[in-house]
Amino acid sequence: MAEEKSELVEKKSSAVSTFNDDLLSGGTGLEDTTTEDFAIPFIRVLQPLSPQLQKQHGSFVKGASAGDLYNTVTGAYYDGEKGLSIVPCAYNKKYIEWIPREKGGGLVNPNHDISILSECTRDESRRYYTKSGNEIVETAQFFVLFLDPEPQQAVLAFTSTQLGVSRKWLSMLRMARVQNSKGESVQAPMFANTYTLTTTTQSNDKGSWNGYSINQEGPTDMSIAMMARDFMSAARSGDVQVKEEQQRDDVAKESIDGDNTPF
């Protein structure tokens, strides 16, 4: 069912129609938009208590299952075992300030650096809180192209238990090498290789949840690498607007306690 859904979404979003030149001469109607007007999707992992899996919830997605990958903009979902091919393009680390969910939730400041932690205290779950009671969430964000099968832009955000996956991926990227035109071995740009994003069941002493898993496929096709380079430049320059979404990847305790997971 998941594959059928993603195929339908792909056909709707990537089909190219032939238009009369007269119809094209007046523009697209999008000339006055800016990057702030568009939502770049996040690729999330669905958990057993995710709203998308609750039949009575407005976000319910028929056919989706725990462990599937979910596009937060299109609503498409993908089999977590089969996974998606992705090309990393850019990376940043943020310390995002949120109002805790039990107090209503909401974004306060998405642009803190690591120095904010020195102003925080930690609770028994080792989460950071400001003096005003807001939570600071360490967030590793990757700007990626996912191939479905045409390249589409998205963000992967790693928090809490998934920061370990992020660090391993960064190590893989750092070790990657390519040859330049002189035949010299140099560090590869992060988009030089394509990776498979899948999900796995993970656990600790509090319970289990579904998390990301990333493995290298092989060299990125040149046409896609050029698109990835352009996306990298846009992300670095701030031309890509990310509308942060409150989440937490260590959902084991919330699942056990019966609270809603933040996916």
PLY file of the C-alpha trace (Angstrom):
ply
format ascii 1.0
element vertex 263
property float x
property float y
property float z
element edge 262
property int vertex1
property int vertex2
end_header
0.00 0.00 0.00
2.85 2.40 0.87
4.43 1.94 -2.51
1.11 2.52 -4.27
0.61 5.78 -2.38
4.07 7.15 -3.12
3.71 6.28 -6.79
0.44 8.20 -7.00
1.96 11.24 -5.35
4.97 11.09 -7.62
2.82 10.98 -10.74
0.79 13.96 -9.61
3.80 16.08 -8.69
6.28 15.36 -11.48
4.12 14.92 -14.61
5.08 17.48 -17.28
2.37 18.88 -19.57
2.91 20.58 -22.93
1.49 24.13 -22.97
0.85 26.57 -25.78
3.50 29.31 -25.83
0.77 31.96 -25.62
-0.35 30.48 -22.30
3.20 30.63 -21.00
3.92 34.19 -22.10
2.04 35.78 -19.20
4.22 34.21 -16.50
3.50 31.62 -13.87
1.62 33.67 -11.28
4.35 32.91 -8.74
6.52 35.93 -9.53
5.76 37.72 -6.24
6.52 34.74 -4.01
9.65 34.42 -1.89
11.33 31.50 -0.18
9.29 32.29 2.95
6.11 31.37 1.05
7.15 27.76 0.49
7.44 24.86 2.90
10.36 22.52 2.42
9.27 19.07 3.64
10.76 17.13 6.49
11.21 13.37 6.15
10.05 11.86 9.44
9.89 8.36 10.88
6.38 7.30 11.86
6.02 5.90 15.37
3.16 3.73 16.72
1.57 6.80 18.35
2.18 9.22 15.49
-0.96 11.22 14.55
-0.69 9.85 11.00
-1.46 6.36 12.40
-4.42 7.37 14.59
-7.72 6.87 12.73
-9.52 9.60 14.66
-6.80 12.20 14.03
-7.02 14.77 11.26
-3.53 13.81 10.09
-4.39 10.11 9.68
-2.82 8.52 6.60
-4.56 5.35 5.46
-2.14 2.49 4.82
0.85 3.99 6.64
2.61 1.94 9.32
5.02 2.49 12.16
8.53 2.60 10.77
7.49 4.18 7.47
9.17 7.37 6.25
6.76 10.28 5.91
6.86 13.47 3.80
5.37 16.25 5.94
4.32 18.38 2.94
2.93 15.92 0.38
1.70 13.32 2.88
3.44 10.56 0.93
4.84 7.67 2.93
7.51 5.14 2.06
8.30 1.64 3.28
10.96 2.06 5.97
12.58 -1.28 5.15
12.88 -0.48 1.45
13.85 3.11 2.17
14.64 6.12 0.03
17.72 7.12 -1.96
18.99 10.47 -0.71
21.83 12.85 -1.58
23.10 15.06 1.28
23.67 18.66 0.22
24.25 20.80 3.33
24.33 20.53 7.10
23.82 22.72 10.13
23.55 22.30 13.89
20.94 24.24 15.82
19.92 24.55 19.43
16.21 25.26 19.07
14.13 26.73 21.87
10.61 25.32 22.23
7.74 25.81 24.63
7.24 22.33 26.15
4.29 20.41 24.70
2.65 20.07 28.10
2.54 23.89 28.20
1.03 24.22 24.75
4.12 23.84 22.57
5.44 26.26 19.99
8.65 27.65 18.55
10.46 30.37 20.52
13.88 30.74 18.88
15.38 28.50 16.15
18.79 30.17 16.04
20.59 29.57 19.32
24.17 28.33 19.23
25.77 25.93 21.70
26.47 28.73 24.21
22.79 28.69 25.24
23.39 25.40 27.07
25.52 27.18 29.69
22.39 29.11 30.69
20.26 25.97 31.06
19.61 23.32 33.66
19.04 19.62 32.95
16.25 17.43 34.26
16.38 13.72 35.14
15.96 12.87 31.43
19.01 15.05 30.64
16.95 17.54 28.67
17.98 21.19 28.71
15.63 23.91 30.02
16.00 27.68 30.13
15.23 29.75 33.23
11.81 30.49 31.73
11.06 26.76 31.45
11.46 26.40 27.68
13.28 23.38 26.27
16.46 23.63 24.21
16.70 20.79 21.68
20.02 20.02 19.99
19.10 19.48 16.34
21.31 18.26 13.48
19.75 19.17 10.15
20.69 17.79 6.74
19.41 19.39 3.55
18.96 16.51 1.11
17.62 15.56 -2.27
15.49 12.44 -2.10
14.95 10.48 -5.29
11.33 9.43 -5.75
12.49 8.87 -8.47
12.99 12.54 -9.48
15.09 14.65 -7.07
13.05 16.57 -4.50
14.31 18.83 -1.73
13.78 17.92 1.91
15.22 18.23 5.41
16.24 15.43 7.75
16.36 16.51 11.39
18.09 14.40 14.05
17.51 15.00 17.76
18.13 13.11 20.99
18.82 9.40 20.37
19.13 10.01 16.61
22.09 12.38 17.03
24.27 9.27 17.10
23.06 8.39 13.59
23.88 11.93 12.49
27.41 11.71 13.88
28.06 8.40 12.12
26.81 9.85 8.84
29.01 12.91 9.23
31.99 10.62 9.82
31.20 8.74 6.60
30.96 12.04 4.73
34.22 13.30 6.19
36.11 10.18 5.13
34.78 10.17 1.56
37.40 10.95 -1.10
37.34 11.73 -4.80
39.96 12.47 -7.42
40.28 15.94 -8.90
41.27 16.74 -12.50
44.95 16.32 -11.55
44.35 12.83 -10.24
44.83 13.92 -6.66
42.77 12.41 -3.86
40.79 15.15 -2.12
37.95 15.29 0.35
34.65 14.76 -1.43
31.77 17.22 -1.30
28.98 15.72 0.74
26.82 15.25 -2.37
29.44 13.06 -4.09
27.70 9.88 -2.95
24.10 8.71 -2.74
22.82 7.00 0.42
19.92 4.75 1.33
17.74 6.03 4.16
15.86 3.25 5.95
14.42 2.74 9.42
15.19 0.24 12.15
13.78 -0.65 15.55
15.93 0.83 18.31
15.65 0.53 22.07
17.04 1.45 25.46
16.03 0.70 29.05
12.90 2.84 28.65
11.45 1.12 25.60
11.72 0.89 21.83
11.05 3.13 18.84
11.76 3.43 15.14
14.86 5.34 14.07
16.89 6.22 11.00
19.55 4.06 9.38
21.85 5.32 6.61
24.08 3.35 4.25
26.13 4.43 1.26
24.93 3.32 -2.18
27.56 4.69 -4.57
28.60 7.75 -6.59
25.92 10.32 -7.35
24.95 10.79 -10.99
26.46 13.98 -12.42
23.11 15.62 -13.26
21.87 15.06 -9.71
25.21 16.20 -8.24
24.83 19.52 -10.06
21.36 19.97 -8.60
22.74 19.07 -5.17
25.50 21.67 -5.52
22.91 24.35 -6.28
20.80 23.26 -3.29
23.91 23.37 -1.10
24.63 26.94 -2.20
21.04 28.01 -1.56
21.00 26.42 1.90
24.31 28.02 2.87
23.22 31.46 1.71
19.99 31.31 3.70
17.76 31.16 0.63
16.15 27.95 1.90
13.59 28.69 4.58
13.01 25.88 7.08
9.80 26.12 9.08
10.86 24.23 12.17
8.52 21.53 13.50
8.51 20.42 17.11
9.67 16.86 17.43
11.62 14.50 19.63
13.21 11.27 18.45
13.49 9.57 21.85
9.83 8.62 22.01
10.27 5.51 24.15
9.29 7.16 27.44
6.35 8.99 25.91
5.10 5.77 24.35
5.34 3.94 27.65
3.63 6.73 29.59
0.83 6.87 27.05
1.51 10.43 25.86
1.27 11.40 22.21
4.52 11.10 20.32
5.71 14.29 18.61
5.88 12.81 15.09
0 1
1 2
2 3
3 4
4 5
5 6
6 7
7 8
8 9
9 10
10 11
11 12
12 13
13 14
14 15
15 16
16 17
17 18
18 19
19 20
20 21
21 22
22 23
23 24
24 25
25 26
26 27
27 28
28 29
29 30
30 31
31 32
32 33
33 34
34 35
35 36
36 37
37 38
38 39
39 40
40 41
41 42
42 43
43 44
44 45
45 46
46 47
47 48
48 49
49 50
50 51
51 52
52 53
53 54
54 55
55 56
56 57
57 58
58 59
59 60
60 61
61 62
62 63
63 64
64 65
65 66
66 67
67 68
68 69
69 70
70 71
71 72
72 73
73 74
74 75
75 76
76 77
77 78
78 79
79 80
80 81
81 82
82 83
83 84
84 85
85 86
86 87
87 88
88 89
89 90
90 91
91 92
92 93
93 94
94 95
95 96
96 97
97 98
98 99
99 100
100 101
101 102
102 103
103 104
104 105
105 106
106 107
107 108
108 109
109 110
110 111
111 112
112 113
113 114
114 115
115 116
116 117
117 118
118 119
119 120
120 121
121 122
122 123
123 124
124 125
125 126
126 127
127 128
128 129
129 130
130 131
131 132
132 133
133 134
134 135
135 136
136 137
137 138
138 139
139 140
140 141
141 142
142 143
143 144
144 145
145 146
146 147
147 148
148 149
149 150
150 151
151 152
152 153
153 154
154 155
155 156
156 157
157 158
158 159
159 160
160 161
161 162
162 163
163 164
164 165
165 166
166 167
167 168
168 169
169 170
170 171
171 172
172 173
173 174
174 175
175 176
176 177
177 178
178 179
179 180
180 181
181 182
182 183
183 184
184 185
185 186
186 187
187 188
188 189
189 190
190 191
191 192
192 193
193 194
194 195
195 196
196 197
197 198
198 199
199 200
200 201
201 202
202 203
203 204
204 205
205 206
206 207
207 208
208 209
209 210
210 211
211 212
212 213
213 214
214 215
215 216
216 217
217 218
218 219
219 220
220 221
221 222
222 223
223 224
224 225
225 226
226 227
227 228
228 229
229 230
230 231
231 232
232 233
233 234
234 235
235 236
236 237
237 238
238 239
239 240
240 241
241 242
242 243
243 244
244 245
245 246
246 247
247 248
248 249
249 250
250 251
251 252
252 253
253 254
254 255
255 256
256 257
257 258
258 259
259 260
260 261
261 262
